[in-house]
Structures are given as C-alpha cells and as structure tokens.
Amino acid sequence: MLQPLVLAQVGRSVAAATTPATRLILALAAVHAARVAQIGMLMLDDVDLGNRRLTIAGRVRPLDDLTLKLLLDWLEHRRNRWPSTANLHLLINNQTATKTSRASNHWISTSMRGQDATLERLRVDRQLEEALTHGPDPLHLAEVFGLDEKTAMRHADSARQLLEAAAEQKFREDRQ
C-alpha cells in the first residue's frame, strides 16, 4: 500500500531546492506529478503564461500560483544566465545552453538525491493526494495524470485503504 509522505520529509526536500531550476523541478513533480523524463522534455512552447497553462506529456494543466511564480523566476534566471541560447527546452544548464539537447535525467534529479522525498516519491504522493481528496476513482486518476490502468487502480486501492483506516480510527476514537 502506498503511504503519503510526512510533512517533514517534504520540508527537507523543499529546503534542498535552493536554485530557481530545482525549485521549479520540485513543483513540477510535487504539484503536477510530472516524471523526471517529462520534466526534461518540456519545451518553452509548453508554457502558456497568458492563459496560465502548462502542457506536460500532451496533457494541458492549469498553472497554479506557486508553479507560475517559480516558472517566472526560472525564466528570468534563464534569460539572464544564457541570454542568447538557442535551446528551446524549458530547463537548460551549462552543458545544454550551447546545444539544443535536453538536460539529463541525472541533472534534473540530483538535487533530491538522498532525500526521503525524491522527485519520484513526490510525484506518487501528489497522485495519492488526488485520490484521497477527490475519492479513490482510478478513472479520475488516469484522466488527470495520464496514468495507465494498473497504476491508477493501485493508487486508488491505496487511497481506499487509507480512507478506510482513517474512518476506523475515527470510529474507535468516537466510541471512547
């Protein structure tokens, strides 16, 4: 059964994200449940600031206030650091700014290495949180995050078990 991350675990990962790039990467995983490879594939054209939308792996997602702020911070940093780059990938670094290739998965995930809340755990935690908040419906999870059938069912089953355990705990407390 999948377990939600503890607030302290998330807090340590947030504290480890000390650059504009790592803060944006963290938000893309934790808020939008993007995989590391999906984050690396994002192009500047995937960002629609005027309409506050972001397209991740073909799925259009609304830009929340936090991600919008982090995205604007990153774009300003990117523009100041590499003003004449021809690289159209959203995330670039010193190695990719002079090319047109994407940043590596290794570079994207480096800042969260050694953390309990890795980018993958943050991504899964976001999906589990969606199932806990909106009900353990695998069809909803598949639609929102583009999950395959088995993954959506696993997340929904975990959410159902967590909700049932919480209800049982509340019932026991109410009886005492």
CNS distance restraints for C-alpha pairs under 8 A (distance, minus, plus):
assign (resid   1 and name CA) (resid 157 and name CA) 7.79 0.50 0.50
assign (resid   1 and name CA) (resid 158 and name CA) 5.08 0.50 0.50
assign (resid   1 and name CA) (resid 161 and name CA) 7.83 0.50 0.50
assign (resid   2 and name CA) (resid 128 and name CA) 7.72 0.50 0.50
assign (resid   2 and name CA) (resid 155 and name CA) 7.12 0.50 0.50
assign (resid   2 and name CA) (resid 158 and name CA) 5.51 0.50 0.50
assign (resid   2 and name CA) (resid 159 and name CA) 7.89 0.50 0.50
assign (resid   3 and name CA) (resid 125 and name CA) 7.80 0.50 0.50
assign (resid   3 and name CA) (resid 158 and name CA) 7.62 0.50 0.50
assign (resid   4 and name CA) (resid 125 and name CA) 5.61 0.50 0.50
assign (resid   4 and name CA) (resid 128 and name CA) 7.00 0.50 0.50
assign (resid   4 and name CA) (resid 129 and name CA) 7.47 0.50 0.50
assign (resid   5 and name CA) (resid   9 and name CA) 6.45 0.50 0.50
assign (resid   5 and name CA) (resid  10 and name CA) 6.87 0.50 0.50
assign (resid   5 and name CA) (resid 117 and name CA) 7.12 0.50 0.50
assign (resid   5 and name CA) (resid 121 and name CA) 7.81 0.50 0.50
assign (resid   5 and name CA) (resid 122 and name CA) 7.74 0.50 0.50
assign (resid   5 and name CA) (resid 125 and name CA) 6.39 0.50 0.50
assign (resid   6 and name CA) (resid  10 and name CA) 6.64 0.50 0.50
assign (resid   7 and name CA) (resid  11 and name CA) 6.05 0.50 0.50
assign (resid   8 and name CA) (resid  12 and name CA) 6.20 0.50 0.50
assign (resid   9 and name CA) (resid  13 and name CA) 6.55 0.50 0.50
assign (resid   9 and name CA) (resid 115 and name CA) 7.55 0.50 0.50
assign (resid   9 and name CA) (resid 116 and name CA) 5.82 0.50 0.50
assign (resid   9 and name CA) (resid 117 and name CA) 5.65 0.50 0.50
assign (resid  10 and name CA) (resid  14 and name CA) 6.19 0.50 0.50
assign (resid  10 and name CA) (resid 116 and name CA) 7.94 0.50 0.50
assign (resid  10 and name CA) (resid 117 and name CA) 5.75 0.50 0.50
assign (resid  10 and name CA) (resid 122 and name CA) 7.83 0.50 0.50
assign (resid  11 and name CA) (resid  15 and name CA) 6.14 0.50 0.50
assign (resid  12 and name CA) (resid  16 and name CA) 6.21 0.50 0.50
assign (resid  12 and name CA) (resid 115 and name CA) 7.20 0.50 0.50
assign (resid  12 and name CA) (resid 117 and name CA) 7.86 0.50 0.50
assign (resid  13 and name CA) (resid  17 and name CA) 6.46 0.50 0.50
assign (resid  13 and name CA) (resid 112 and name CA) 6.35 0.50 0.50
assign (resid  13 and name CA) (resid 115 and name CA) 6.20 0.50 0.50
assign (resid  13 and name CA) (resid 116 and name CA) 7.75 0.50 0.50
assign (resid  13 and name CA) (resid 117 and name CA) 6.04 0.50 0.50
assign (resid  13 and name CA) (resid 118 and name CA) 7.44 0.50 0.50
assign (resid  14 and name CA) (resid  23 and name CA) 7.50 0.50 0.50
assign (resid  14 and name CA) (resid  26 and name CA) 7.47 0.50 0.50
assign (resid  16 and name CA) (resid 111 and name CA) 6.63 0.50 0.50
assign (resid  16 and name CA) (resid 112 and name CA) 6.96 0.50 0.50
assign (resid  17 and name CA) (resid  22 and name CA) 5.02 0.50 0.50
assign (resid  17 and name CA) (resid  23 and name CA) 5.12 0.50 0.50
assign (resid  17 and name CA) (resid  26 and name CA) 7.22 0.50 0.50
assign (resid  17 and name CA) (resid 111 and name CA) 6.50 0.50 0.50
assign (resid  17 and name CA) (resid 112 and name CA) 7.67 0.50 0.50
assign (resid  18 and name CA) (resid  22 and name CA) 6.53 0.50 0.50
assign (resid  18 and name CA) (resid  23 and name CA) 6.69 0.50 0.50
assign (resid  19 and name CA) (resid  23 and name CA) 6.12 0.50 0.50
assign (resid  20 and name CA) (resid  24 and name CA) 6.25 0.50 0.50
assign (resid  20 and name CA) (resid  70 and name CA) 6.89 0.50 0.50
assign (resid  20 and name CA) (resid  73 and name CA) 6.24 0.50 0.50
assign (resid  20 and name CA) (resid  74 and name CA) 5.02 0.50 0.50
assign (resid  20 and name CA) (resid  77 and name CA) 7.10 0.50 0.50
assign (resid  21 and name CA) (resid  25 and name CA) 6.11 0.50 0.50
assign (resid  21 and name CA) (resid  74 and name CA) 5.92 0.50 0.50
assign (resid  21 and name CA) (resid  91 and name CA) 7.16 0.50 0.50
assign (resid  22 and name CA) (resid  26 and name CA) 6.00 0.50 0.50
assign (resid  22 and name CA) (resid 108 and name CA) 7.60 0.50 0.50
assign (resid  22 and name CA) (resid 111 and name CA) 6.65 0.50 0.50
assign (resid  23 and name CA) (resid  27 and name CA) 6.32 0.50 0.50
assign (resid  23 and name CA) (resid  70 and name CA) 6.68 0.50 0.50
assign (resid  24 and name CA) (resid  28 and name CA) 6.15 0.50 0.50
assign (resid  24 and name CA) (resid  67 and name CA) 6.89 0.50 0.50
assign (resid  24 and name CA) (resid  70 and name CA) 5.38 0.50 0.50
assign (resid  24 and name CA) (resid  71 and name CA) 6.17 0.50 0.50
assign (resid  24 and name CA) (resid  74 and name CA) 7.05 0.50 0.50
assign (resid  25 and name CA) (resid  29 and name CA) 6.37 0.50 0.50
assign (resid  25 and name CA) (resid  39 and name CA) 7.12 0.50 0.50
assign (resid  25 and name CA) (resid 108 and name CA) 7.12 0.50 0.50
assign (resid  26 and name CA) (resid  30 and name CA) 5.91 0.50 0.50
assign (resid  26 and name CA) (resid 119 and name CA) 6.72 0.50 0.50
assign (resid  27 and name CA) (resid  31 and name CA) 5.25 0.50 0.50
assign (resid  27 and name CA) (resid  32 and name CA) 7.01 0.50 0.50
assign (resid  27 and name CA) (resid  66 and name CA) 7.82 0.50 0.50
assign (resid  27 and name CA) (resid  67 and name CA) 6.10 0.50 0.50
assign (resid  27 and name CA) (resid  70 and name CA) 7.92 0.50 0.50
assign (resid  28 and name CA) (resid  32 and name CA) 5.03 0.50 0.50
assign (resid  28 and name CA) (resid  33 and name CA) 6.37 0.50 0.50
assign (resid  28 and name CA) (resid  34 and name CA) 5.63 0.50 0.50
assign (resid  28 and name CA) (resid  39 and name CA) 7.12 0.50 0.50
assign (resid  28 and name CA) (resid  67 and name CA) 7.41 0.50 0.50
assign (resid  29 and name CA) (resid  33 and name CA) 4.51 0.50 0.50
assign (resid  29 and name CA) (resid  34 and name CA) 4.67 0.50 0.50
assign (resid  29 and name CA) (resid  35 and name CA) 6.46 0.50 0.50
assign (resid  29 and name CA) (resid  36 and name CA) 7.61 0.50 0.50
assign (resid  29 and name CA) (resid 119 and name CA) 5.75 0.50 0.50
assign (resid  29 and name CA) (resid 120 and name CA) 7.32 0.50 0.50
assign (resid  29 and name CA) (resid 122 and name CA) 5.99 0.50 0.50
assign (resid  29 and name CA) (resid 123 and name CA) 4.87 0.50 0.50
assign (resid  30 and name CA) (resid  34 and name CA) 7.75 0.50 0.50
assign (resid  30 and name CA) (resid 119 and name CA) 7.30 0.50 0.50
assign (resid  30 and name CA) (resid 122 and name CA) 4.83 0.50 0.50
assign (resid  30 and name CA) (resid 123 and name CA) 5.26 0.50 0.50
assign (resid  30 and name CA) (resid 125 and name CA) 7.42 0.50 0.50
assign (resid  30 and name CA) (resid 126 and name CA) 5.77 0.50 0.50
assign (resid  31 and name CA) (resid  67 and name CA) 7.88 0.50 0.50
assign (resid  31 and name CA) (resid 123 and name CA) 7.70 0.50 0.50
assign (resid  31 and name CA) (resid 126 and name CA) 6.39 0.50 0.50
assign (resid  32 and name CA) (resid  61 and name CA) 7.83 0.50 0.50
assign (resid  32 and name CA) (resid 123 and name CA) 7.52 0.50 0.50
assign (resid  32 and name CA) (resid 126 and name CA) 7.47 0.50 0.50
assign (resid  33 and name CA) (resid 122 and name CA) 7.36 0.50 0.50
assign (resid  33 and name CA) (resid 123 and name CA) 4.20 0.50 0.50
assign (resid  33 and name CA) (resid 124 and name CA) 6.89 0.50 0.50
assign (resid  33 and name CA) (resid 126 and name CA) 5.91 0.50 0.50
assign (resid  33 and name CA) (resid 127 and name CA) 6.63 0.50 0.50
assign (resid  33 and name CA) (resid 145 and name CA) 7.15 0.50 0.50
assign (resid  34 and name CA) (resid  38 and name CA) 6.00 0.50 0.50
assign (resid  34 and name CA) (resid  39 and name CA) 6.25 0.50 0.50
assign (resid  34 and name CA) (resid  56 and name CA) 7.15 0.50 0.50
assign (resid  34 and name CA) (resid 123 and name CA) 6.32 0.50 0.50
assign (resid  35 and name CA) (resid  39 and name CA) 6.22 0.50 0.50
assign (resid  35 and name CA) (resid 119 and name CA) 7.67 0.50 0.50
assign (resid  35 and name CA) (resid 120 and name CA) 6.84 0.50 0.50
assign (resid  35 and name CA) (resid 123 and name CA) 6.94 0.50 0.50
assign (resid  36 and name CA) (resid  40 and name CA) 6.34 0.50 0.50
assign (resid  36 and name CA) (resid 105 and name CA) 6.02 0.50 0.50
assign (resid  36 and name CA) (resid 108 and name CA) 6.72 0.50 0.50
assign (resid  36 and name CA) (resid 109 and name CA) 6.91 0.50 0.50
assign (resid  36 and name CA) (resid 119 and name CA) 7.21 0.50 0.50
assign (resid  36 and name CA) (resid 120 and name CA) 7.60 0.50 0.50
assign (resid  37 and name CA) (resid  41 and name CA) 6.25 0.50 0.50
assign (resid  37 and name CA) (resid 105 and name CA) 6.08 0.50 0.50
assign (resid  38 and name CA) (resid  42 and name CA) 6.46 0.50 0.50
assign (resid  38 and name CA) (resid  56 and name CA) 6.69 0.50 0.50
assign (resid  38 and name CA) (resid  57 and name CA) 6.22 0.50 0.50
assign (resid  39 and name CA) (resid  56 and name CA) 7.69 0.50 0.50
assign (resid  39 and name CA) (resid  91 and name CA) 7.96 0.50 0.50
assign (resid  39 and name CA) (resid 108 and name CA) 7.91 0.50 0.50
assign (resid  40 and name CA) (resid  89 and name CA) 7.66 0.50 0.50
assign (resid  40 and name CA) (resid  90 and name CA) 7.84 0.50 0.50
assign (resid  40 and name CA) (resid  91 and name CA) 6.65 0.50 0.50
assign (resid  40 and name CA) (resid 102 and name CA) 6.02 0.50 0.50
assign (resid  40 and name CA) (resid 103 and name CA) 5.83 0.50 0.50
assign (resid  40 and name CA) (resid 104 and name CA) 6.83 0.50 0.50
assign (resid  40 and name CA) (resid 105 and name CA) 6.69 0.50 0.50
assign (resid  40 and name CA) (resid 108 and name CA) 7.16 0.50 0.50
assign (resid  41 and name CA) (resid  89 and name CA) 6.85 0.50 0.50
assign (resid  41 and name CA) (resid  90 and name CA) 7.98 0.50 0.50
assign (resid  41 and name CA) (resid 102 and name CA) 6.55 0.50 0.50
assign (resid  42 and name CA) (resid  46 and name CA) 6.28 0.50 0.50
assign (resid  42 and name CA) (resid  55 and name CA) 8.00 0.50 0.50
assign (resid  42 and name CA) (resid  56 and name CA) 6.85 0.50 0.50
assign (resid  42 and name CA) (resid  89 and name CA) 5.87 0.50 0.50
assign (resid  42 and name CA) (resid  90 and name CA) 5.53 0.50 0.50
assign (resid  42 and name CA) (resid  91 and name CA) 7.36 0.50 0.50
assign (resid  43 and name CA) (resid  47 and name CA) 7.47 0.50 0.50
assign (resid  43 and name CA) (resid  88 and name CA) 5.69 0.50 0.50
assign (resid  43 and name CA) (resid  89 and name CA) 4.13 0.50 0.50
assign (resid  43 and name CA) (resid  90 and name CA) 4.73 0.50 0.50
assign (resid  43 and name CA) (resid  91 and name CA) 7.89 0.50 0.50
assign (resid  44 and name CA) (resid  88 and name CA) 5.67 0.50 0.50
assign (resid  44 and name CA) (resid  89 and name CA) 5.77 0.50 0.50
assign (resid  44 and name CA) (resid  90 and name CA) 4.84 0.50 0.50
assign (resid  45 and name CA) (resid  88 and name CA) 7.93 0.50 0.50
assign (resid  46 and name CA) (resid  54 and name CA) 5.66 0.50 0.50
assign (resid  46 and name CA) (resid  55 and name CA) 4.94 0.50 0.50
assign (resid  46 and name CA) (resid  56 and name CA) 7.21 0.50 0.50
assign (resid  47 and name CA) (resid  52 and name CA) 7.97 0.50 0.50
assign (resid  47 and name CA) (resid  53 and name CA) 6.32 0.50 0.50
assign (resid  47 and name CA) (resid  54 and name CA) 4.81 0.50 0.50
assign (resid  47 and name CA) (resid  55 and name CA) 6.64 0.50 0.50
assign (resid  48 and name CA) (resid  52 and name CA) 5.74 0.50 0.50
assign (resid  48 and name CA) (resid  53 and name CA) 5.06 0.50 0.50
assign (resid  48 and name CA) (resid  54 and name CA) 6.06 0.50 0.50
assign (resid  49 and name CA) (resid  53 and name CA) 6.44 0.50 0.50
assign (resid  49 and name CA) (resid  68 and name CA) 7.86 0.50 0.50
assign (resid  52 and name CA) (resid  62 and name CA) 5.92 0.50 0.50
assign (resid  52 and name CA) (resid  63 and name CA) 4.92 0.50 0.50
assign (resid  52 and name CA) (resid  64 and name CA) 7.74 0.50 0.50
assign (resid  52 and name CA) (resid  68 and name CA) 7.53 0.50 0.50
assign (resid  53 and name CA) (resid  60 and name CA) 6.47 0.50 0.50
assign (resid  53 and name CA) (resid  61 and name CA) 5.56 0.50 0.50
assign (resid  53 and name CA) (resid  62 and name CA) 4.52 0.50 0.50
assign (resid  53 and name CA) (resid  63 and name CA) 5.04 0.50 0.50
assign (resid  54 and name CA) (resid  60 and name CA) 5.66 0.50 0.50
assign (resid  54 and name CA) (resid  61 and name CA) 5.19 0.50 0.50
assign (resid  54 and name CA) (resid  62 and name CA) 6.25 0.50 0.50
assign (resid  54 and name CA) (resid  63 and name CA) 6.20 0.50 0.50
assign (resid  55 and name CA) (resid  59 and name CA) 5.24 0.50 0.50
assign (resid  55 and name CA) (resid  60 and name CA) 4.25 0.50 0.50
assign (resid  55 and name CA) (resid  61 and name CA) 5.97 0.50 0.50
assign (resid  56 and name CA) (resid  60 and name CA) 6.46 0.50 0.50
assign (resid  56 and name CA) (resid  61 and name CA) 7.35 0.50 0.50
assign (resid  59 and name CA) (resid 145 and name CA) 7.95 0.50 0.50
assign (resid  59 and name CA) (resid 146 and name CA) 7.65 0.50 0.50
assign (resid  63 and name CA) (resid  67 and name CA) 6.17 0.50 0.50
assign (resid  63 and name CA) (resid  68 and name CA) 5.81 0.50 0.50
assign (resid  64 and name CA) (resid  68 and name CA) 6.03 0.50 0.50
assign (resid  65 and name CA) (resid  69 and name CA) 6.15 0.50 0.50
assign (resid  66 and name CA) (resid  70 and name CA) 6.24 0.50 0.50
assign (resid  67 and name CA) (resid  71 and name CA) 5.84 0.50 0.50
assign (resid  68 and name CA) (resid  72 and name CA) 6.11 0.50 0.50
assign (resid  69 and name CA) (resid  73 and name CA) 6.16 0.50 0.50
assign (resid  70 and name CA) (resid  74 and name CA) 6.10 0.50 0.50
assign (resid  71 and name CA) (resid  75 and name CA) 6.09 0.50 0.50
assign (resid  72 and name CA) (resid  76 and name CA) 6.14 0.50 0.50
assign (resid  73 and name CA) (resid  77 and name CA) 6.19 0.50 0.50
assign (resid  74 and name CA) (resid  78 and name CA) 5.93 0.50 0.50
assign (resid  75 and name CA) (resid  79 and name CA) 6.00 0.50 0.50
assign (resid  76 and name CA) (resid  80 and name CA) 6.16 0.50 0.50
assign (resid  77 and name CA) (resid  81 and name CA) 5.92 0.50 0.50
assign (resid  78 and name CA) (resid  82 and name CA) 5.76 0.50 0.50
assign (resid  78 and name CA) (resid  83 and name CA) 7.29 0.50 0.50
assign (resid  78 and name CA) (resid  92 and name CA) 7.81 0.50 0.50
assign (resid  79 and name CA) (resid  83 and name CA) 4.78 0.50 0.50
assign (resid  82 and name CA) (resid  97 and name CA) 6.72 0.50 0.50
assign (resid  85 and name CA) (resid  97 and name CA) 5.65 0.50 0.50
assign (resid  85 and name CA) (resid  98 and name CA) 6.22 0.50 0.50
assign (resid  85 and name CA) (resid  99 and name CA) 7.99 0.50 0.50
assign (resid  86 and name CA) (resid  97 and name CA) 7.47 0.50 0.50
assign (resid  86 and name CA) (resid  98 and name CA) 7.32 0.50 0.50
assign (resid  86 and name CA) (resid  99 and name CA) 7.27 0.50 0.50
assign (resid  86 and name CA) (resid 100 and name CA) 6.70 0.50 0.50
assign (resid  87 and name CA) (resid  92 and name CA) 7.54 0.50 0.50
assign (resid  87 and name CA) (resid  96 and name CA) 7.36 0.50 0.50
assign (resid  87 and name CA) (resid  97 and name CA) 6.07 0.50 0.50
assign (resid  87 and name CA) (resid  98 and name CA) 7.21 0.50 0.50
assign (resid  87 and name CA) (resid  99 and name CA) 6.13 0.50 0.50
assign (resid  87 and name CA) (resid 100 and name CA) 4.47 0.50 0.50
assign (resid  87 and name CA) (resid 101 and name CA) 7.11 0.50 0.50
assign (resid  88 and name CA) (resid 100 and name CA) 6.84 0.50 0.50
assign (resid  89 and name CA) (resid 100 and name CA) 7.53 0.50 0.50
assign (resid  89 and name CA) (resid 101 and name CA) 7.55 0.50 0.50
assign (resid  89 and name CA) (resid 102 and name CA) 6.04 0.50 0.50
assign (resid  91 and name CA) (resid 102 and name CA) 7.36 0.50 0.50
assign (resid  91 and name CA) (resid 103 and name CA) 6.56 0.50 0.50
assign (resid  92 and name CA) (resid  96 and name CA) 5.54 0.50 0.50
assign (resid  92 and name CA) (resid  97 and name CA) 5.72 0.50 0.50
assign (resid  92 and name CA) (resid 102 and name CA) 6.74 0.50 0.50
assign (resid  92 and name CA) (resid 103 and name CA) 5.65 0.50 0.50
assign (resid  93 and name CA) (resid  97 and name CA) 5.71 0.50 0.50
assign (resid  93 and name CA) (resid 103 and name CA) 6.74 0.50 0.50
assign (resid  94 and name CA) (resid  98 and name CA) 7.58 0.50 0.50
assign (resid  95 and name CA) (resid  99 and name CA) 7.62 0.50 0.50
assign (resid  95 and name CA) (resid 103 and name CA) 7.95 0.50 0.50
assign (resid  96 and name CA) (resid 100 and name CA) 6.60 0.50 0.50
assign (resid  96 and name CA) (resid 101 and name CA) 5.96 0.50 0.50
assign (resid  96 and name CA) (resid 102 and name CA) 6.50 0.50 0.50
assign (resid  96 and name CA) (resid 103 and name CA) 6.25 0.50 0.50
assign (resid 103 and name CA) (resid 107 and name CA) 6.57 0.50 0.50
assign (resid 103 and name CA) (resid 108 and name CA) 7.00 0.50 0.50
assign (resid 104 and name CA) (resid 108 and name CA) 6.35 0.50 0.50
assign (resid 105 and name CA) (resid 109 and name CA) 6.14 0.50 0.50
assign (resid 106 and name CA) (resid 110 and name CA) 5.86 0.50 0.50
assign (resid 107 and name CA) (resid 111 and name CA) 7.96 0.50 0.50
assign (resid 109 and name CA) (resid 113 and name CA) 6.61 0.50 0.50
assign (resid 109 and name CA) (resid 118 and name CA) 7.85 0.50 0.50
assign (resid 109 and name CA) (resid 119 and name CA) 6.70 0.50 0.50
assign (resid 112 and name CA) (resid 117 and name CA) 7.28 0.50 0.50
assign (resid 112 and name CA) (resid 118 and name CA) 5.18 0.50 0.50
assign (resid 112 and name CA) (resid 119 and name CA) 6.53 0.50 0.50
assign (resid 113 and name CA) (resid 118 and name CA) 6.44 0.50 0.50
assign (resid 114 and name CA) (resid 118 and name CA) 7.64 0.50 0.50
assign (resid 116 and name CA) (resid 121 and name CA) 7.90 0.50 0.50
assign (resid 117 and name CA) (resid 121 and name CA) 5.44 0.50 0.50
assign (resid 117 and name CA) (resid 122 and name CA) 5.78 0.50 0.50
assign (resid 118 and name CA) (resid 122 and name CA) 6.06 0.50 0.50
assign (resid 119 and name CA) (resid 123 and name CA) 6.08 0.50 0.50
assign (resid 120 and name CA) (resid 124 and name CA) 6.25 0.50 0.50
assign (resid 121 and name CA) (resid 125 and name CA) 5.91 0.50 0.50
assign (resid 122 and name CA) (resid 126 and name CA) 6.17 0.50 0.50
assign (resid 123 and name CA) (resid 127 and name CA) 6.54 0.50 0.50
assign (resid 124 and name CA) (resid 128 and name CA) 6.15 0.50 0.50
assign (resid 125 and name CA) (resid 129 and name CA) 5.99 0.50 0.50
assign (resid 126 and name CA) (resid 130 and name CA) 6.24 0.50 0.50
assign (resid 127 and name CA) (resid 131 and name CA) 6.43 0.50 0.50
assign (resid 127 and name CA) (resid 141 and name CA) 7.20 0.50 0.50
assign (resid 127 and name CA) (resid 145 and name CA) 7.62 0.50 0.50
assign (resid 127 and name CA) (resid 155 and name CA) 7.23 0.50 0.50
assign (resid 128 and name CA) (resid 132 and name CA) 6.21 0.50 0.50
assign (resid 128 and name CA) (resid 155 and name CA) 5.90 0.50 0.50
assign (resid 128 and name CA) (resid 156 and name CA) 7.56 0.50 0.50
assign (resid 128 and name CA) (resid 158 and name CA) 7.70 0.50 0.50
assign (resid 128 and name CA) (resid 159 and name CA) 6.38 0.50 0.50
assign (resid 129 and name CA) (resid 133 and name CA) 6.00 0.50 0.50
assign (resid 130 and name CA) (resid 134 and name CA) 5.82 0.50 0.50
assign (resid 130 and name CA) (resid 135 and name CA) 7.62 0.50 0.50
assign (resid 130 and name CA) (resid 141 and name CA) 7.45 0.50 0.50
assign (resid 131 and name CA) (resid 135 and name CA) 5.06 0.50 0.50
assign (resid 131 and name CA) (resid 136 and name CA) 4.65 0.50 0.50
assign (resid 131 and name CA) (resid 137 and name CA) 6.69 0.50 0.50
assign (resid 131 and name CA) (resid 141 and name CA) 6.94 0.50 0.50
assign (resid 131 and name CA) (resid 155 and name CA) 7.09 0.50 0.50
assign (resid 131 and name CA) (resid 156 and name CA) 6.00 0.50 0.50
assign (resid 131 and name CA) (resid 159 and name CA) 5.84 0.50 0.50
assign (resid 132 and name CA) (resid 136 and name CA) 6.31 0.50 0.50
assign (resid 132 and name CA) (resid 159 and name CA) 5.43 0.50 0.50
assign (resid 132 and name CA) (resid 160 and name CA) 7.68 0.50 0.50
assign (resid 132 and name CA) (resid 163 and name CA) 7.12 0.50 0.50
assign (resid 135 and name CA) (resid 156 and name CA) 7.92 0.50 0.50
assign (resid 135 and name CA) (resid 159 and name CA) 7.77 0.50 0.50
assign (resid 135 and name CA) (resid 160 and name CA) 7.92 0.50 0.50
assign (resid 136 and name CA) (resid 155 and name CA) 7.61 0.50 0.50
assign (resid 136 and name CA) (resid 156 and name CA) 4.28 0.50 0.50
assign (resid 136 and name CA) (resid 157 and name CA) 6.86 0.50 0.50
assign (resid 136 and name CA) (resid 159 and name CA) 5.65 0.50 0.50
assign (resid 136 and name CA) (resid 160 and name CA) 5.72 0.50 0.50
assign (resid 137 and name CA) (resid 141 and name CA) 6.49 0.50 0.50
assign (resid 137 and name CA) (resid 153 and name CA) 7.91 0.50 0.50
assign (resid 137 and name CA) (resid 156 and name CA) 5.81 0.50 0.50
assign (resid 138 and name CA) (resid 142 and name CA) 6.03 0.50 0.50
assign (resid 138 and name CA) (resid 149 and name CA) 7.41 0.50 0.50
assign (resid 138 and name CA) (resid 152 and name CA) 4.71 0.50 0.50
assign (resid 138 and name CA) (resid 153 and name CA) 5.11 0.50 0.50
assign (resid 138 and name CA) (resid 155 and name CA) 7.43 0.50 0.50
assign (resid 138 and name CA) (resid 156 and name CA) 5.49 0.50 0.50
assign (resid 139 and name CA) (resid 143 and name CA) 6.16 0.50 0.50
assign (resid 139 and name CA) (resid 152 and name CA) 7.23 0.50 0.50
assign (resid 140 and name CA) (resid 144 and name CA) 6.08 0.50 0.50
assign (resid 141 and name CA) (resid 145 and name CA) 5.87 0.50 0.50
assign (resid 141 and name CA) (resid 146 and name CA) 7.37 0.50 0.50
assign (resid 141 and name CA) (resid 147 and name CA) 6.68 0.50 0.50
assign (resid 141 and name CA) (resid 152 and name CA) 5.76 0.50 0.50
assign (resid 141 and name CA) (resid 156 and name CA) 7.88 0.50 0.50
assign (resid 142 and name CA) (resid 146 and name CA) 4.81 0.50 0.50
assign (resid 142 and name CA) (resid 147 and name CA) 4.35 0.50 0.50
assign (resid 142 and name CA) (resid 148 and name CA) 6.30 0.50 0.50
assign (resid 142 and name CA) (resid 149 and name CA) 6.91 0.50 0.50
assign (resid 142 and name CA) (resid 152 and name CA) 5.71 0.50 0.50
assign (resid 143 and name CA) (resid 147 and name CA) 7.25 0.50 0.50
assign (resid 147 and name CA) (resid 151 and name CA) 6.15 0.50 0.50
assign (resid 147 and name CA) (resid 152 and name CA) 5.72 0.50 0.50
assign (resid 148 and name CA) (resid 152 and name CA) 6.15 0.50 0.50
assign (resid 149 and name CA) (resid 153 and name CA) 6.17 0.50 0.50
assign (resid 150 and name CA) (resid 154 and name CA) 6.14 0.50 0.50
assign (resid 151 and name CA) (resid 155 and name CA) 6.22 0.50 0.50
assign (resid 152 and name CA) (resid 156 and name CA) 6.10 0.50 0.50
assign (resid 153 and name CA) (resid 157 and name CA) 5.95 0.50 0.50
assign (resid 154 and name CA) (resid 158 and name CA) 6.20 0.50 0.50
assign (resid 155 and name CA) (resid 159 and name CA) 6.19 0.50 0.50
assign (resid 156 and name CA) (resid 160 and name CA) 6.07 0.50 0.50
assign (resid 157 and name CA) (resid 161 and name CA) 6.21 0.50 0.50
assign (resid 158 and name CA) (resid 162 and name CA) 6.18 0.50 0.50
assign (resid 159 and name CA) (resid 163 and name CA) 6.04 0.50 0.50
assign (resid 160 and name CA) (resid 164 and name CA) 6.07 0.50 0.50
assign (resid 161 and name CA) (resid 165 and name CA) 6.07 0.50 0.50
assign (resid 162 and name CA) (resid 166 and name CA) 6.14 0.50 0.50
assign (resid 163 and name CA) (resid 167 and name CA) 6.15 0.50 0.50
assign (resid 164 and name CA) (resid 168 and name CA) 6.14 0.50 0.50
assign (resid 165 and name CA) (resid 169 and name CA) 6.12 0.50 0.50
assign (resid 166 and name CA) (resid 170 and name CA) 6.17 0.50 0.50
assign (resid 167 and name CA) (resid 171 and name CA) 6.09 0.50 0.50
assign (resid 168 and name CA) (resid 172 and name CA) 6.21 0.50 0.50
assign (resid 169 and name CA) (resid 173 and name CA) 6.22 0.50 0.50
assign (resid 170 and name CA) (resid 174 and name CA) 6.04 0.50 0.50
assign (resid 171 and name CA) (resid 175 and name CA) 6.30 0.50 0.50
assign (resid 172 and name CA) (resid 176 and name CA) 6.56 0.50 0.50
